């Protein structure tokens, strides 16, 4: 049984930067794909509306945000990617210092 998480983040309000950000995500670096898969993320999608990004993660039962963060912190290529992406991103208004993607609370689920 896998789990699903939804996260949000904003982009800077600059159409050229947004276009460049999307180009990077059309073909992410292979080291980034590897780090995502090795962490237990089974599927990942990012959607955009204006400057708001919405990420959906489908993860294995043994996935841990803490373990992913620890692995990312020790991976120079992931750190290079994250620093590059910060050129385009900006934290949500309620983010704590250093926070990027924030978990969203599910408020509805269709029950049949």
Backbone as JSON, one array per atom type, in Angstrom:
{
  "sequence": "XXXXXXXXXXXXXXXXXXXXXXXXXXXXXXXXXXXXXXXXXXXXXXXXXXXXXXXXXXXXXXXXXXXXXXXXXXXXXXXXXXXXXXXXXXXXXXXXXXXXXXXXXXXXXXXX",
  "N": [[0.85, -1.19, 0.0], [0.82, 2.02, -1.03], [1.56, 5.49, -0.26], [0.23, 8.81, -0.6], [1.29, 12.13, -1.11], [0.8, 15.64, -1.1], [2.16, 18.68, -2.11], [3.08, 22.18, -1.96], [4.45, 25.08, -3.55], [5.78, 28.25, -4.5], [6.56, 29.99, -7.55], [8.81, 32.55, -8.65], [7.41, 35.59, -9.79], [7.85, 35.94, -12.78], [7.86, 35.78, -16.12], [9.86, 34.88, -17.9], [11.63, 33.52, -16.2], [9.9, 31.53, -15.26], [9.38, 30.12, -17.64], [11.96, 29.15, -18.13], [12.32, 27.53, -15.87], [10.38, 25.56, -16.37], [11.5, 24.45, -18.68], [13.79, 23.21, -17.6], [12.51, 21.19, -16.23], [11.48, 19.6, -18.2], [13.36, 17.82, -18.89], [14.88, 16.51, -16.54], [17.93, 16.29, -14.64], [19.75, 13.22, -14.79], [20.84, 12.3, -12.38], [19.17, 13.43, -10.53], [16.72, 12.22, -11.04], [17.48, 9.63, -10.3], [17.99, 9.98, -7.53], [15.44, 10.58, -6.64], [13.95, 8.23, -7.22], [15.45, 6.31, -5.77], [14.86, 7.08, -3.2], [12.4, 6.09, -2.61], [10.24, 7.2, -3.8], [7.63, 6.6, -5.87], [6.12, 7.71, -7.89], [5.91, 10.95, -9.31], [4.53, 14.08, -9.83], [4.35, 17.4, -11.09], [2.42, 20.26, -11.1], [1.38, 23.4, -12.47], [-0.12, 26.53, -11.79], [-0.35, 29.67, -12.78], [1.87, 31.23, -10.7], [1.9, 29.32, -8.77], [2.98, 26.18, -7.68], [2.21, 22.72, -7.62], [2.74, 19.69, -6.22], [2.52, 16.2, -6.56], [3.16, 13.32, -4.82], [3.65, 9.89, -4.99], [4.39, 7.38, -2.87], [6.48, 4.72, -1.54], [5.79, 2.44, 1.18], [7.9, 2.54, 2.97], [9.0, 5.03, 2.64], [10.49, 8.08, 3.7], [10.4, 11.43, 4.63], [12.38, 12.62, 6.17], [14.58, 10.87, 5.82], [14.94, 11.18, 3.06], [15.62, 13.91, 2.95], [18.04, 13.84, 4.37], [19.62, 12.18, 2.72], [19.61, 13.77, 0.41], [21.0, 16.03, 1.35], [23.56, 15.07, 1.53], [24.27, 14.63, -1.06], [26.01, 15.93, -3.61], [25.19, 16.6, -6.25], [22.41, 16.75, -6.1], [22.24, 18.88, -4.33], [23.34, 20.88, -5.93], [21.35, 21.01, -7.93], [19.11, 21.77, -6.36], [19.95, 24.29, -5.41], [20.13, 25.65, -7.85], [17.42, 25.54, -8.64], [16.28, 27.18, -6.75], [16.68, 29.68, -7.71], [14.46, 30.17, -9.22], [12.32, 29.72, -7.58], [10.18, 30.64, -4.8], [9.47, 30.94, -1.32], [6.35, 29.89, 0.19], [4.04, 32.12, 1.8], [3.65, 31.38, 4.48], [5.81, 29.8, 5.1], [8.53, 28.47, 6.99], [11.83, 29.75, 7.77], [14.1, 28.61, 5.34], [12.45, 26.57, 4.44], [11.0, 24.93, 1.66], [9.18, 23.29, -0.4], [5.94, 22.79, 0.83], [3.96, 20.61, 2.79], [0.62, 19.8, 2.01], [-2.64, 19.86, 3.48], [-5.07, 17.37, 3.28], [-8.39, 18.03, 2.62], [-10.68, 16.97, 1.63], [-12.06, 13.97, 0.36], [-13.38, 11.95, -2.08], [-15.84, 9.74, -1.28], [-17.23, 6.74, -2.1]],
  "CA": [[0.0, 0.0, 0.0], [1.63, 3.23, -1.09], [0.96, 6.7, 0.29], [0.27, 9.98, -1.48], [1.48, 13.42, -0.45], [0.68, 16.8, -1.98], [2.98, 19.78, -1.6], [2.95, 23.41, -2.72], [5.55, 26.02, -3.56], [5.55, 29.29, -5.5], [7.64, 30.47, -8.4], [8.89, 34.0, -8.76], [6.49, 36.09, -10.81], [8.67, 36.41, -13.9], [7.52, 34.83, -17.17], [11.09, 34.29, -18.45], [12.11, 32.54, -15.22], [8.95, 30.41, -15.26], [9.64, 29.34, -18.85], [13.24, 28.45, -17.94], [12.04, 26.49, -14.88], [9.67, 24.48, -17.06], [12.46, 23.77, -19.56], [14.6, 22.31, -16.77], [11.71, 20.05, -15.81], [11.17, 18.75, -19.33], [14.4, 16.78, -18.9], [15.69, 16.72, -15.34], [19.21, 15.6, -14.65], [19.6, 11.8, -14.42], [21.18, 12.13, -10.96], [17.99, 13.84, -9.76], [15.78, 11.1, -11.19], [17.99, 8.52, -9.49], [17.79, 10.28, -6.11], [13.99, 10.5, -6.39], [13.56, 6.82, -7.24], [16.11, 5.6, -4.68], [14.28, 7.48, -1.91], [11.12, 5.43, -2.41], [9.16, 7.9, -4.52], [7.22, 5.75, -6.98], [5.63, 8.57, -8.94], [5.95, 12.36, -8.94], [4.03, 15.01, -10.83], [4.29, 18.8, -10.68], [1.49, 21.06, -11.88], [1.55, 24.85, -12.24], [-1.17, 27.49, -12.12], [0.29, 30.96, -12.51], [3.14, 31.02, -10.02], [1.76, 28.26, -7.76], [3.32, 24.82, -8.04], [1.53, 21.69, -6.85], [3.45, 18.43, -6.46], [1.89, 14.99, -6.04], [4.1, 12.22, -4.66], [3.18, 8.56, -4.62], [5.6, 6.85, -2.25], [6.43, 3.39, -0.93], [5.5, 2.45, 2.62], [9.09, 2.85, 3.77], [9.48, 6.37, 2.32], [10.6, 9.02, 4.82], [10.88, 12.76, 4.25], [13.65, 12.85, 6.87], [15.63, 10.1, 5.14], [15.16, 11.83, 1.76], [16.36, 15.16, 3.21], [19.4, 13.48, 4.76], [20.3, 11.72, 1.51], [19.8, 14.94, -0.46], [22.01, 16.91, 1.93], [24.89, 14.49, 1.3], [24.44, 14.4, -2.49], [26.4, 17.21, -4.21], [24.43, 16.91, -7.47], [21.09, 17.2, -5.66], [22.42, 20.23, -3.78], [23.52, 21.78, -7.08], [20.02, 21.16, -8.52], [18.26, 22.54, -5.44], [20.42, 25.68, -5.43], [19.72, 26.19, -9.14], [15.95, 25.71, -8.65], [15.92, 28.28, -5.85], [16.7, 30.88, -8.56], [13.12, 30.33, -9.78], [11.3, 29.47, -6.57], [10.11, 31.47, -3.6], [8.67, 30.22, -0.33], [4.99, 30.33, 0.49], [4.03, 33.15, 2.84], [3.7, 30.8, 5.82], [6.97, 28.91, 5.22], [9.57, 28.81, 7.96], [13.11, 29.97, 7.08], [14.72, 27.43, 4.76], [11.47, 25.63, 3.91], [10.6, 25.12, 0.28], [7.89, 22.62, -0.62], [5.18, 22.57, 2.06], [2.9, 19.62, 2.72], [-0.75, 20.31, 2.04], [-3.59, 19.04, 4.22], [-6.23, 16.94, 2.5], [-9.63, 18.45, 3.28], [-11.8, 16.25, 1.04], [-11.81, 12.77, -0.45], [-14.62, 11.37, -2.54], [-16.16, 8.41, -0.73], [-18.32, 6.16, -2.88]],
  "C": [[0.89, 1.24, 0.0], [0.84, 4.41, -0.51], [1.09, 7.82, -0.74], [0.42, 11.23, -0.63], [1.33, 14.5, -1.5], [1.41, 17.96, -1.31], [2.8, 21.0, -2.51], [4.19, 24.27, -2.54], [5.22, 27.07, -4.62], [6.8, 29.54, -6.33], [7.67, 31.99, -8.33], [8.03, 34.45, -9.93], [7.27, 36.77, -11.94], [8.51, 35.39, -15.02], [8.76, 34.16, -17.78], [11.64, 33.23, -17.5], [11.2, 31.31, -15.18], [9.19, 29.52, -16.48], [10.94, 28.54, -18.7], [13.07, 27.29, -16.94], [11.35, 25.29, -15.53], [10.6, 23.73, -18.01], [13.34, 22.8, -18.78], [13.82, 21.05, -16.43], [11.23, 19.17, -16.98], [12.18, 17.62, -19.45], [15.31, 17.03, -17.7], [16.96, 15.89, -15.42], [19.03, 14.15, -14.2], [19.92, 11.54, -12.95], [19.99, 12.49, -10.06], [16.93, 12.74, -9.84], [16.21, 9.94, -10.3], [17.73, 8.77, -8.01], [16.31, 10.2, -5.73], [13.57, 9.05, -6.25], [14.17, 6.07, -6.05], [15.53, 5.93, -3.32], [12.96, 6.77, -1.61], [9.95, 6.17, -3.03], [8.86, 7.08, -5.77], [6.7, 6.56, -8.16], [5.62, 10.0, -8.42], [5.42, 13.16, -10.12], [4.05, 16.41, -10.25], [3.36, 19.52, -11.66], [1.73, 22.53, -11.53], [0.27, 25.59, -12.62], [-0.61, 28.85, -11.76], [1.66, 30.71, -11.91], [3.08, 29.9, -8.98], [2.09, 26.9, -8.35], [2.62, 23.86, -7.08], [2.18, 20.36, -7.2], [2.67, 17.28, -5.81], [2.96, 13.91, -6.0], [3.33, 10.96, -4.31], [4.42, 7.84, -4.12], [5.38, 5.45, -1.7], [6.17, 3.53, 0.57], [6.71, 2.84, 3.46], [9.69, 4.22, 3.45], [9.48, 7.24, 3.57], [11.11, 10.36, 4.3], [12.21, 13.06, 4.92], [14.8, 12.12, 6.19], [15.96, 10.73, 3.79], [15.98, 13.1, 1.95], [17.81, 14.87, 3.57], [20.21, 13.02, 3.56], [20.59, 12.88, 0.56], [20.92, 15.85, 0.03], [23.42, 16.38, 1.68], [25.17, 14.21, -0.17], [24.76, 15.73, -3.18], [25.57, 17.58, -5.44], [23.02, 17.38, -7.11], [21.19, 18.61, -5.08], [22.61, 21.25, -4.9], [22.16, 22.06, -7.74], [19.14, 22.06, -7.65], [18.67, 24.01, -5.42], [20.04, 26.37, -6.74], [18.22, 26.48, -9.15], [15.52, 26.88, -7.78], [15.97, 29.62, -6.6], [15.28, 31.19, -9.05], [12.02, 30.32, -8.71], [11.32, 30.53, -5.48], [9.19, 30.78, -2.61], [7.24, 30.75, -0.25], [5.06, 31.29, 1.68], [4.18, 32.57, 4.25], [4.86, 29.83, 6.02], [7.93, 29.42, 6.29], [10.87, 29.05, 7.18], [13.72, 28.65, 6.61], [13.74, 26.42, 4.19], [11.16, 25.97, 2.46], [9.22, 24.52, 0.09], [7.21, 22.38, 0.71], [4.09, 21.53, 1.82], [1.54, 20.29, 2.8], [-1.61, 19.34, 2.83], [-4.74, 18.66, 3.3], [-7.49, 17.33, 3.29], [-10.86, 17.74, 2.72], [-11.29, 15.04, 0.29], [-13.17, 12.2, -0.82], [-14.77, 9.97, -1.98], [-17.35, 7.9, -1.49], [-18.99, 5.04, -2.12]]
}
